[in-house]
Amino acid sequence: MDPLLTKLIAHVPLTGSIPQDAKAFLAHHQCLNTIEHSARVAAAAHQLATKYNADPLAASDAGWLHDISAVIPNNERIHYAESWGIDLFPEERRAPMIVHQKLSAYLARSLFHITNPAVLSAIRCHTTLRPGASRLDKIVFLTDKLEWDGAGDSPCKADLEAALQHSIDAAVKWYLSYLWQRRDTLLVIHPWFAAACQEIAANTPD
């Protein structure tokens, strides 16, 4: 096994149960807040997937693993990504925090043996979304925002939940528009996020 992976997984026995293994892995690395956040995202994603005709188990797995790379410090994420051959945008190099979505997908596949492309995709774009996003991509993207890892409730939770009463796409449109209007406050404009916003605009009647 790759030495960086060996270092991360050392002393963490894996059972094959994604919830159990994710909790054990994060606890070993003292990422207790991430356990709580991931549990909420997994539960919410399972619920949304059930409601909107997606795979609930896939949604739950993606929720548990979407932030699994929280174990890698922000200042080491570029190094890990380069060591694992992960392609990075210039914007990700300027804001390494965003790299965690790609690192999480890599760990999900390499350590937790996730082979479902839909699950890996949902993990890989859960922060920024991407153009051509699948329903599962959108579900994990939205639940990550609904069950955010900040203090208290997300400031946009009520509006996002109201949009969800209409559809997944209505909620995605609302959140992307909300964030695009505040793009000057973002550290960078990620290319996937910008492309997803353009796609939404192009598909919305005047």
Secondary structure, 3 states (H helix, E strand, C coil): CCHHHHHHHCCCCCCCCHHHHHHHHHHHCCCHHHHHHHHHHHHHHHHHHHHCCCCHHHHHHHHHHCCHHHHCCHHHHHHHHHHCCCCCCHHHHHCHHHHHHHHHHHHHHHCCCCCCHHHHHHHHCCCCCCCCCCHHHHHHHHHHHHCCCCCCCCCCHHHHHHHHCCCHHHHHHHHHHHHHCCHHHCCCCCHHHHHHHHHHHHCCCC
